Amino acid sequence: MRIGIRTLIAVIGLLAGAATAFAQPPGPGLQIAGALSAAPEDRREGATVLGYSPAGELMTLREGTN
């Protein structure tokens, strides 16, 4: 059985689309670390960090003072 190049490309495209449709955000620890790495050092300790739940909803991952 021979598969045409167009069929192969279509199948790869569908698989890639399915993979991104089920992708979840990284865990809270990674989201917090990423957010804090972008903050100035003197503000990291008290920073409030927002991120995403596994359902994709915006939420507070860490309460802060600044």
mmCIF file of the N, C-alpha and C atoms, coordinates in Angstrom:
data_MODEL
# 
_entry.id   MODEL 
# 
loop_
_atom_site.group_PDB 
_atom_site.id 
_atom_site.type_symbol 
_atom_site.label_atom_id 
_atom_site.label_alt_id 
_atom_site.label_comp_id 
_atom_site.label_asym_id 
_atom_site.label_entity_id 
_atom_site.label_seq_id 
_atom_site.pdbx_PDB_ins_code 
_atom_site.Cartn_x 
_atom_site.Cartn_y 
_atom_site.Cartn_z 
_atom_site.occupancy 
_atom_site.B_iso_or_equiv 
_atom_site.pdbx_formal_charge 
_atom_site.auth_seq_id 
_atom_site.auth_comp_id 
_atom_site.auth_asym_id 
_atom_site.auth_atom_id 
_atom_site.pdbx_PDB_model_num 
ATOM 1   N N  . MET A 1 1  ? 0.841  -1.170 0.000  1.00 0.00 ? 1  MET A N  1 
ATOM 2   C CA . MET A 1 1  ? 0.000  0.000  0.000  1.00 0.00 ? 1  MET A CA 1 
ATOM 3   C C  . MET A 1 1  ? 0.892  1.241  0.000  1.00 0.00 ? 1  MET A C  1 
ATOM 4   N N  . ARG A 1 2  ? 0.585  2.139  -0.891 1.00 0.00 ? 2  ARG A N  1 
ATOM 5   C CA . ARG A 1 2  ? 1.352  3.372  -0.999 1.00 0.00 ? 2  ARG A CA 1 
ATOM 6   C C  . ARG A 1 2  ? 0.523  4.554  -0.538 1.00 0.00 ? 2  ARG A C  1 
ATOM 7   N N  . ILE A 1 3  ? 1.123  5.391  0.282  1.00 0.00 ? 3  ILE A N  1 
ATOM 8   C CA . ILE A 1 3  ? 0.437  6.585  0.773  1.00 0.00 ? 3  ILE A CA 1 
ATOM 9   C C  . ILE A 1 3  ? 0.991  7.775  0.008  1.00 0.00 ? 3  ILE A C  1 
ATOM 10  N N  . GLY A 1 4  ? 0.102  8.612  -0.492 1.00 0.00 ? 4  GLY A N  1 
ATOM 11  C CA . GLY A 1 4  ? 0.518  9.805  -1.217 1.00 0.00 ? 4  GLY A CA 1 
ATOM 12  C C  . GLY A 1 4  ? 1.060  10.861 -0.272 1.00 0.00 ? 4  GLY A C  1 
ATOM 13  N N  . ILE A 1 5  ? 1.875  11.733 -0.801 1.00 0.00 ? 5  ILE A N  1 
ATOM 14  C CA . ILE A 1 5  ? 2.489  12.785 0.008  1.00 0.00 ? 5  ILE A CA 1 
ATOM 15  C C  . ILE A 1 5  ? 1.438  13.724 0.602  1.00 0.00 ? 5  ILE A C  1 
ATOM 16  N N  . ARG A 1 6  ? 0.386  14.002 -0.140 1.00 0.00 ? 6  ARG A N  1 
ATOM 17  C CA . ARG A 1 6  ? -0.682 14.872 0.391  1.00 0.00 ? 6  ARG A CA 1 
ATOM 18  C C  . ARG A 1 6  ? -1.391 14.224 1.565  1.00 0.00 ? 6  ARG A C  1 
ATOM 19  N N  . THR A 1 7  ? -1.627 12.932 1.462  1.00 0.00 ? 7  THR A N  1 
ATOM 20  C CA . THR A 1 7  ? -2.272 12.216 2.561  1.00 0.00 ? 7  THR A CA 1 
ATOM 21  C C  . THR A 1 7  ? -1.366 12.211 3.789  1.00 0.00 ? 7  THR A C  1 
ATOM 22  N N  . LEU A 1 8  ? -0.097 11.982 3.577  1.00 0.00 ? 8  LEU A N  1 
ATOM 23  C CA . LEU A 1 8  ? 0.855  11.977 4.676  1.00 0.00 ? 8  LEU A CA 1 
ATOM 24  C C  . LEU A 1 8  ? 0.920  13.341 5.364  1.00 0.00 ? 8  LEU A C  1 
ATOM 25  N N  . ILE A 1 9  ? 0.953  14.395 4.589  1.00 0.00 ? 9  ILE A N  1 
ATOM 26  C CA . ILE A 1 9  ? 0.979  15.744 5.156  1.00 0.00 ? 9  ILE A CA 1 
ATOM 27  C C  . ILE A 1 9  ? -0.300 16.032 5.935  1.00 0.00 ? 9  ILE A C  1 
ATOM 28  N N  . ALA A 1 10 ? -1.429 15.599 5.411  1.00 0.00 ? 10 ALA A N  1 
ATOM 29  C CA . ALA A 1 10 ? -2.703 15.809 6.100  1.00 0.00 ? 10 ALA A CA 1 
ATOM 30  C C  . ALA A 1 10 ? -2.739 15.076 7.441  1.00 0.00 ? 10 ALA A C  1 
ATOM 31  N N  . VAL A 1 11 ? -2.243 13.847 7.460  1.00 0.00 ? 11 VAL A N  1 
ATOM 32  C CA . VAL A 1 11 ? -2.231 13.064 8.694  1.00 0.00 ? 11 VAL A CA 1 
ATOM 33  C C  . VAL A 1 11 ? -1.309 13.714 9.724  1.00 0.00 ? 11 VAL A C  1 
ATOM 34  N N  . ILE A 1 12 ? -0.136 14.165 9.290  1.00 0.00 ? 12 ILE A N  1 
ATOM 35  C CA . ILE A 1 12 ? 0.796  14.829 10.204 1.00 0.00 ? 12 ILE A CA 1 
ATOM 36  C C  . ILE A 1 12 ? 0.161  16.109 10.758 1.00 0.00 ? 12 ILE A C  1 
ATOM 37  N N  . GLY A 1 13 ? -0.516 16.862 9.912  1.00 0.00 ? 13 GLY A N  1 
ATOM 38  C CA . GLY A 1 13 ? -1.190 18.077 10.350 1.00 0.00 ? 13 GLY A CA 1 
ATOM 39  C C  . GLY A 1 13 ? -2.274 17.796 11.374 1.00 0.00 ? 13 GLY A C  1 
ATOM 40  N N  . LEU A 1 14 ? -3.047 16.746 11.154 1.00 0.00 ? 14 LEU A N  1 
ATOM 41  C CA . LEU A 1 14 ? -4.097 16.381 12.115 1.00 0.00 ? 14 LEU A CA 1 
ATOM 42  C C  . LEU A 1 14 ? -3.503 15.950 13.452 1.00 0.00 ? 14 LEU A C  1 
ATOM 43  N N  . LEU A 1 15 ? -2.428 15.194 13.413 1.00 0.00 ? 15 LEU A N  1 
ATOM 44  C CA . LEU A 1 15 ? -1.788 14.763 14.652 1.00 0.00 ? 15 LEU A CA 1 
ATOM 45  C C  . LEU A 1 15 ? -1.197 15.948 15.417 1.00 0.00 ? 15 LEU A C  1 
ATOM 46  N N  . ALA A 1 16 ? -0.598 16.874 14.713 1.00 0.00 ? 16 ALA A N  1 
ATOM 47  C CA . ALA A 1 16 ? -0.036 18.057 15.363 1.00 0.00 ? 16 ALA A CA 1 
ATOM 48  C C  . ALA A 1 16 ? -1.146 18.903 15.982 1.00 0.00 ? 16 ALA A C  1 
ATOM 49  N N  . GLY A 1 17 ? -2.251 19.051 15.272 1.00 0.00 ? 17 GLY A N  1 
ATOM 50  C CA . GLY A 1 17 ? -3.385 19.809 15.803 1.00 0.00 ? 17 GLY A CA 1 
ATOM 51  C C  . GLY A 1 17 ? -3.979 19.154 17.036 1.00 0.00 ? 17 GLY A C  1 
ATOM 52  N N  . ALA A 1 18 ? -4.071 17.844 17.022 1.00 0.00 ? 18 ALA A N  1 
ATOM 53  C CA . ALA A 1 18 ? -4.611 17.122 18.174 1.00 0.00 ? 18 ALA A CA 1 
ATOM 54  C C  . ALA A 1 18 ? -3.692 17.274 19.378 1.00 0.00 ? 18 ALA A C  1 
ATOM 55  N N  . ALA A 1 19 ? -2.398 17.246 19.149 1.00 0.00 ? 19 ALA A N  1 
ATOM 56  C CA . ALA A 1 19 ? -1.443 17.371 20.258 1.00 0.00 ? 19 ALA A CA 1 
ATOM 57  C C  . ALA A 1 19 ? -1.556 18.741 20.921 1.00 0.00 ? 19 ALA A C  1 
ATOM 58  N N  . THR A 1 20 ? -1.709 19.797 20.136 1.00 0.00 ? 20 THR A N  1 
ATOM 59  C CA . THR A 1 20 ? -1.821 21.135 20.727 1.00 0.00 ? 20 THR A CA 1 
ATOM 60  C C  . THR A 1 20 ? -3.182 21.343 21.372 1.00 0.00 ? 20 THR A C  1 
ATOM 61  N N  . ALA A 1 21 ? -4.201 20.668 20.887 1.00 0.00 ? 21 ALA A N  1 
ATOM 62  C CA . ALA A 1 21 ? -5.530 20.814 21.472 1.00 0.00 ? 21 ALA A CA 1 
ATOM 63  C C  . ALA A 1 21 ? -5.584 20.249 22.883 1.00 0.00 ? 21 ALA A C  1 
ATOM 64  N N  . PHE A 1 22 ? -4.766 19.230 23.162 1.00 0.00 ? 22 PHE A N  1 
ATOM 65  C CA . PHE A 1 22 ? -4.765 18.602 24.475 1.00 0.00 ? 22 PHE A CA 1 
ATOM 66  C C  . PHE A 1 22 ? -3.601 19.061 25.346 1.00 0.00 ? 22 PHE A C  1 
ATOM 67  N N  . ALA A 1 23 ? -2.827 20.025 24.886 1.00 0.00 ? 23 ALA A N  1 
ATOM 68  C CA . ALA A 1 23 ? -1.689 20.518 25.661 1.00 0.00 ? 23 ALA A CA 1 
ATOM 69  C C  . ALA A 1 23 ? -2.184 21.252 26.897 1.00 0.00 ? 23 ALA A C  1 
ATOM 70  N N  . GLN A 1 24 ? -1.483 21.071 27.980 1.00 0.00 ? 24 GLN A N  1 
ATOM 71  C CA . GLN A 1 24 ? -1.837 21.744 29.221 1.00 0.00 ? 24 GLN A CA 1 
ATOM 72  C C  . GLN A 1 24 ? -0.697 22.670 29.612 1.00 0.00 ? 24 GLN A C  1 
ATOM 73  N N  . PRO A 1 25 ? -1.018 23.718 30.363 1.00 0.00 ? 25 PRO A N  1 
ATOM 74  C CA . PRO A 1 25 ? 0.047  24.611 30.818 1.00 0.00 ? 25 PRO A CA 1 
ATOM 75  C C  . PRO A 1 25 ? 0.977  23.868 31.766 1.00 0.00 ? 25 PRO A C  1 
ATOM 76  N N  . PRO A 1 26 ? 2.207  24.342 31.908 1.00 0.00 ? 26 PRO A N  1 
ATOM 77  C CA . PRO A 1 26 ? 3.118  23.710 32.865 1.00 0.00 ? 26 PRO A CA 1 
ATOM 78  C C  . PRO A 1 26 ? 2.571  23.844 34.285 1.00 0.00 ? 26 PRO A C  1 
ATOM 79  N N  . GLY A 1 27 ? 3.095  23.059 35.181 1.00 0.00 ? 27 GLY A N  1 
ATOM 80  C CA . GLY A 1 27 ? 2.645  23.087 36.572 1.00 0.00 ? 27 GLY A CA 1 
ATOM 81  C C  . GLY A 1 27 ? 2.904  24.435 37.233 1.00 0.00 ? 27 GLY A C  1 
ATOM 82  N N  . PRO A 1 28 ? 2.282  24.670 38.377 1.00 0.00 ? 28 PRO A N  1 
ATOM 83  C CA . PRO A 1 28 ? 2.424  25.944 39.068 1.00 0.00 ? 28 PRO A CA 1 
ATOM 84  C C  . PRO A 1 28 ? 3.869  26.313 39.378 1.00 0.00 ? 28 PRO A C  1 
ATOM 85  N N  . GLY A 1 29 ? 4.677  25.343 39.778 1.00 0.00 ? 29 GLY A N  1 
ATOM 86  C CA . GLY A 1 29 ? 6.067  25.626 40.120 1.00 0.00 ? 29 GLY A CA 1 
ATOM 87  C C  . GLY A 1 29 ? 6.842  26.193 38.939 1.00 0.00 ? 29 GLY A C  1 
ATOM 88  N N  . LEU A 1 30 ? 6.649  25.617 37.766 1.00 0.00 ? 30 LEU A N  1 
ATOM 89  C CA . LEU A 1 30 ? 7.330  26.124 36.572 1.00 0.00 ? 30 LEU A CA 1 
ATOM 90  C C  . LEU A 1 30 ? 6.808  27.488 36.163 1.00 0.00 ? 30 LEU A C  1 
ATOM 91  N N  . GLN A 1 31 ? 5.505  27.695 36.288 1.00 0.00 ? 31 GLN A N  1 
ATOM 92  C CA . GLN A 1 31 ? 4.933  28.998 35.939 1.00 0.00 ? 31 GLN A CA 1 
ATOM 93  C C  . GLN A 1 31 ? 5.458  30.084 36.875 1.00 0.00 ? 31 GLN A C  1 
ATOM 94  N N  . ILE A 1 32 ? 5.541  29.775 38.157 1.00 0.00 ? 32 ILE A N  1 
ATOM 95  C CA . ILE A 1 32 ? 6.041  30.749 39.128 1.00 0.00 ? 32 ILE A CA 1 
ATOM 96  C C  . ILE A 1 32 ? 7.509  31.052 38.856 1.00 0.00 ? 32 ILE A C  1 
ATOM 97  N N  . ALA A 1 33 ? 8.309  30.010 38.632 1.00 0.00 ? 33 ALA A N  1 
ATOM 98  C CA . ALA A 1 33 ? 9.739  30.210 38.363 1.00 0.00 ? 33 ALA A CA 1 
ATOM 99  C C  . ALA A 1 33 ? 9.952  31.051 37.109 1.00 0.00 ? 33 ALA A C  1 
ATOM 100 N N  . GLY A 1 34 ? 9.170  30.802 36.077 1.00 0.00 ? 34 GLY A N  1 
ATOM 101 C CA . GLY A 1 34 ? 9.295  31.578 34.846 1.00 0.00 ? 34 GLY A CA 1 
ATOM 102 C C  . GLY A 1 34 ? 8.924  33.034 35.045 1.00 0.00 ? 34 GLY A C  1 
ATOM 103 N N  . ALA A 1 35 ? 7.865  33.257 35.791 1.00 0.00 ? 35 ALA A N  1 
ATOM 104 C CA . ALA A 1 35 ? 7.429  34.636 36.035 1.00 0.00 ? 35 ALA A CA 1 
ATOM 105 C C  . ALA A 1 35 ? 8.453  35.390 36.884 1.00 0.00 ? 35 ALA A C  1 
ATOM 106 N N  . LEU A 1 36 ? 8.978  34.742 37.903 1.00 0.00 ? 36 LEU A N  1 
ATOM 107 C CA . LEU A 1 36 ? 9.933  35.404 38.784 1.00 0.00 ? 36 LEU A CA 1 
ATOM 108 C C  . LEU A 1 36 ? 11.269 35.653 38.099 1.00 0.00 ? 36 LEU A C  1 
ATOM 109 N N  . SER A 1 37 ? 11.634 34.824 37.145 1.00 0.00 ? 37 SER A N  1 
ATOM 110 C CA . SER A 1 37 ? 12.903 35.025 36.444 1.00 0.00 ? 37 SER A CA 1 
ATOM 111 C C  . SER A 1 37 ? 12.884 36.319 35.630 1.00 0.00 ? 37 SER A C  1 
ATOM 112 N N  . ALA A 1 38 ? 11.700 36.779 35.281 1.00 0.00 ? 38 ALA A N  1 
ATOM 113 C CA . ALA A 1 38 ? 11.585 38.017 34.505 1.00 0.00 ? 38 ALA A CA 1 
ATOM 114 C C  . ALA A 1 38 ? 11.498 39.262 35.392 1.00 0.00 ? 38 ALA A C  1 
ATOM 115 N N  . ALA A 1 39 ? 11.274 39.054 36.676 1.00 0.00 ? 39 ALA A N  1 
ATOM 116 C CA . ALA A 1 39 ? 11.137 40.191 37.599 1.00 0.00 ? 39 ALA A CA 1 
ATOM 117 C C  . ALA A 1 39 ? 12.506 40.660 38.090 1.00 0.00 ? 39 ALA A C  1 
ATOM 118 N N  . PRO A 1 40 ? 12.611 41.955 38.411 1.00 0.00 ? 40 PRO A N  1 
ATOM 119 C CA . PRO A 1 40 ? 13.864 42.439 39.009 1.00 0.00 ? 40 PRO A CA 1 
ATOM 120 C C  . PRO A 1 40 ? 14.119 41.700 40.330 1.00 0.00 ? 40 PRO A C  1 
ATOM 121 N N  . GLU A 1 41 ? 15.371 41.426 40.622 1.00 0.00 ? 41 GLU A N  1 
ATOM 122 C CA . GLU A 1 41 ? 15.723 40.649 41.818 1.00 0.00 ? 41 GLU A CA 1 
ATOM 123 C C  . GLU A 1 41 ? 15.148 41.221 43.102 1.00 0.00 ? 41 GLU A C  1 
ATOM 124 N N  . ASP A 1 42 ? 15.123 42.537 43.219 1.00 0.00 ? 42 ASP A N  1 
ATOM 125 C CA . ASP A 1 42 ? 14.643 43.149 44.458 1.00 0.00 ? 42 ASP A CA 1 
ATOM 126 C C  . ASP A 1 42 ? 13.132 43.072 44.621 1.00 0.00 ? 42 ASP A C  1 
ATOM 127 N N  . ARG A 1 43 ? 12.413 42.581 43.615 1.00 0.00 ? 43 ARG A N  1 
ATOM 128 C CA . ARG A 1 43 ? 10.950 42.498 43.708 1.00 0.00 ? 43 ARG A CA 1 
ATOM 129 C C  . ARG A 1 43 ? 10.433 41.058 43.661 1.00 0.00 ? 43 ARG A C  1 
ATOM 130 N N  . ARG A 1 44 ? 11.300 40.103 43.475 1.00 0.00 ? 44 ARG A N  1 
ATOM 131 C CA . ARG A 1 44 ? 10.867 38.707 43.329 1.00 0.00 ? 44 ARG A CA 1 
ATOM 132 C C  . ARG A 1 44 ? 10.213 38.148 44.579 1.00 0.00 ? 44 ARG A C  1 
ATOM 133 N N  . GLU A 1 45 ? 10.782 38.440 45.736 1.00 0.00 ? 45 GLU A N  1 
ATOM 134 C CA . GLU A 1 45 ? 10.301 37.846 46.979 1.00 0.00 ? 45 GLU A CA 1 
ATOM 135 C C  . GLU A 1 45 ? 8.835  38.183 47.258 1.00 0.00 ? 45 GLU A C  1 
ATOM 136 N N  . GLY A 1 46 ? 8.423  39.401 46.964 1.00 0.00 ? 46 GLY A N  1 
ATOM 137 C CA . GLY A 1 46 ? 7.062  39.812 47.275 1.00 0.00 ? 46 GLY A CA 1 
ATOM 138 C C  . GLY A 1 46 ? 6.122  39.846 46.085 1.00 0.00 ? 46 GLY A C  1 
ATOM 139 N N  . ALA A 1 47 ? 6.522  39.258 44.983 1.00 0.00 ? 47 ALA A N  1 
ATOM 140 C CA . ALA A 1 47 ? 5.709  39.343 43.764 1.00 0.00 ? 47 ALA A CA 1 
ATOM 141 C C  . ALA A 1 47 ? 4.493  38.427 43.805 1.00 0.00 ? 47 ALA A C  1 
ATOM 142 N N  . THR A 1 48 ? 3.353  38.962 43.391 1.00 0.00 ? 48 THR A N  1 
ATOM 143 C CA . THR A 1 48 ? 2.171  38.152 43.146 1.00 0.00 ? 48 THR A CA 1 
ATOM 144 C C  . THR A 1 48 ? 2.334  37.553 41.760 1.00 0.00 ? 48 THR A C  1 
ATOM 145 N N  . VAL A 1 49 ? 2.016  36.266 41.634 1.00 0.00 ? 49 VAL A N  1 
ATOM 146 C CA . VAL A 1 49 ? 2.192  35.599 40.350 1.00 0.00 ? 49 VAL A CA 1 
ATOM 147 C C  . VAL A 1 49 ? 0.858  35.038 39.882 1.00 0.00 ? 49 VAL A C  1 
ATOM 148 N N  . LEU A 1 50 ? 0.477  35.412 38.680 1.00 0.00 ? 50 LEU A N  1 
ATOM 149 C CA . LEU A 1 50 ? -0.710 34.858 38.044 1.00 0.00 ? 50 LEU A CA 1 
ATOM 150 C C  . LEU A 1 50 ? -0.278 33.800 37.054 1.00 0.00 ? 50 LEU A C  1 
ATOM 151 N N  . GLY A 1 51 ? -1.113 32.805 36.853 1.00 0.00 ? 51 GLY A N  1 
ATOM 152 C CA . GLY A 1 51 ? -0.814 31.740 35.902 1.00 0.00 ? 51 GLY A CA 1 
ATOM 153 C C  . GLY A 1 51 ? -2.098 31.059 35.484 1.00 0.00 ? 51 GLY A C  1 
ATOM 154 N N  . TYR A 1 52 ? -1.964 29.866 34.933 1.00 0.00 ? 52 TYR A N  1 
ATOM 155 C CA . TYR A 1 52 ? -3.119 29.160 34.393 1.00 0.00 ? 52 TYR A CA 1 
ATOM 156 C C  . TYR A 1 52 ? -3.323 27.818 35.069 1.00 0.00 ? 52 TYR A C  1 
ATOM 157 N N  . SER A 1 53 ? -4.581 27.505 35.316 1.00 0.00 ? 53 SER A N  1 
ATOM 158 C CA . SER A 1 53 ? -4.962 26.203 35.856 1.00 0.00 ? 53 SER A CA 1 
ATOM 159 C C  . SER A 1 53 ? -4.884 25.168 34.738 1.00 0.00 ? 53 SER A C  1 
ATOM 160 N N  . PRO A 1 54 ? -4.959 23.876 35.069 1.00 0.00 ? 54 PRO A N  1 
ATOM 161 C CA . PRO A 1 54 ? -4.977 22.854 34.019 1.00 0.00 ? 54 PRO A CA 1 
ATOM 162 C C  . PRO A 1 54 ? -6.143 23.026 33.034 1.00 0.00 ? 54 PRO A C  1 
ATOM 163 N N  . ALA A 1 55 ? -7.203 23.694 33.481 1.00 0.00 ? 55 ALA A N  1 
ATOM 164 C CA . ALA A 1 55 ? -8.349 23.939 32.601 1.00 0.00 ? 55 ALA A CA 1 
ATOM 165 C C  . ALA A 1 55 ? -8.141 25.165 31.712 1.00 0.00 ? 55 ALA A C  1 
ATOM 166 N N  . GLY A 1 56 ? -7.004 25.859 31.905 1.00 0.00 ? 56 GLY A N  1 
ATOM 167 C CA . GLY A 1 56 ? -6.710 27.026 31.083 1.00 0.00 ? 56 GLY A CA 1 
ATOM 168 C C  . GLY A 1 56 ? -7.269 28.326 31.623 1.00 0.00 ? 56 GLY A C  1 
ATOM 169 N N  . GLU A 1 57 ? -7.736 28.326 32.865 1.00 0.00 ? 57 GLU A N  1 
ATOM 170 C CA . GLU A 1 57 ? -8.301 29.536 33.472 1.00 0.00 ? 57 GLU A CA 1 
ATOM 171 C C  . GLU A 1 57 ? -7.208 30.315 34.195 1.00 0.00 ? 57 GLU A C  1 
ATOM 172 N N  . LEU A 1 58 ? -7.243 31.635 34.072 1.00 0.00 ? 58 LEU A N  1 
ATOM 173 C CA . LEU A 1 58 ? -6.291 32.494 34.764 1.00 0.00 ? 58 LEU A CA 1 
ATOM 174 C C  . LEU A 1 58 ? -6.572 32.467 36.260 1.00 0.00 ? 58 LEU A C  1 
ATOM 175 N N  . MET A 1 59 ? -5.508 32.291 37.045 1.00 0.00 ? 59 MET A N  1 
ATOM 176 C CA . MET A 1 59 ? -5.666 32.220 38.494 1.00 0.00 ? 59 MET A CA 1 
ATOM 177 C C  . MET A 1 59 ? -4.412 32.755 39.180 1.00 0.00 ? 59 MET A C  1 
ATOM 178 N N  . THR A 1 60 ? -4.538 33.066 40.462 1.00 0.00 ? 60 THR A N  1 
ATOM 179 C CA . THR A 1 60 ? -3.399 33.498 41.256 1.00 0.00 ? 60 THR A CA 1 
ATOM 180 C C  . THR A 1 60 ? -2.651 32.257 41.726 1.00 0.00 ? 60 THR A C  1 
ATOM 181 N N  . LEU A 1 61 ? -1.384 32.163 41.344 1.00 0.00 ? 61 LEU A N  1 
ATOM 182 C CA . LEU A 1 61 ? -0.560 31.030 41.750 1.00 0.00 ? 61 LEU A CA 1 
ATOM 183 C C  . LEU A 1 61 ? 0.157  31.302 43.071 1.00 0.00 ? 61 LEU A C  1 
ATOM 184 N N  . ARG A 1 62 ? 0.444  32.581 43.308 1.00 0.00 ? 62 ARG A N  1 
ATOM 185 C CA . ARG A 1 62 ? 1.145  32.953 44.536 1.00 0.00 ? 62 ARG A CA 1 
ATOM 186 C C  . ARG A 1 62 ? 0.757  34.373 44.907 1.00 0.00 ? 62 ARG A C  1 
ATOM 187 N N  . GLU A 1 63 ? 0.295  34.544 46.135 1.00 0.00 ? 63 GLU A N  1 
ATOM 188 C CA . GLU A 1 63 ? -0.041 35.874 46.654 1.00 0.00 ? 63 GLU A CA 1 
ATOM 189 C C  . GLU A 1 63 ? 1.252  36.581 47.036 1.00 0.00 ? 63 GLU A C  1 
ATOM 190 N N  . GLY A 1 64 ? 1.284  37.879 46.822 1.00 0.00 ? 64 GLY A N  1 
ATOM 191 C CA . GLY A 1 64 ? 2.464  38.657 47.179 1.00 0.00 ? 64 GLY A CA 1 
ATOM 192 C C  . GLY A 1 64 ? 2.074  39.973 47.803 1.00 0.00 ? 64 GLY A C  1 
ATOM 193 N N  . THR A 1 65 ? 3.081  40.800 48.038 1.00 0.00 ? 65 THR A N  1 
ATOM 194 C CA . THR A 1 65 ? 2.851  42.086 48.685 1.00 0.00 ? 65 THR A CA 1 
ATOM 195 C C  . THR A 1 65 ? 3.127  43.263 47.755 1.00 0.00 ? 65 THR A C  1 
ATOM 196 N N  . ASN A 1 66 ? 3.607  42.994 46.558 1.00 0.00 ? 66 ASN A N  1 
ATOM 197 C CA . ASN A 1 66 ? 3.890  44.098 45.643 1.00 0.00 ? 66 ASN A CA 1 
ATOM 198 C C  . ASN A 1 66 ? 3.359  43.817 44.253 1.00 0.00 ? 66 ASN A C  1 
# 
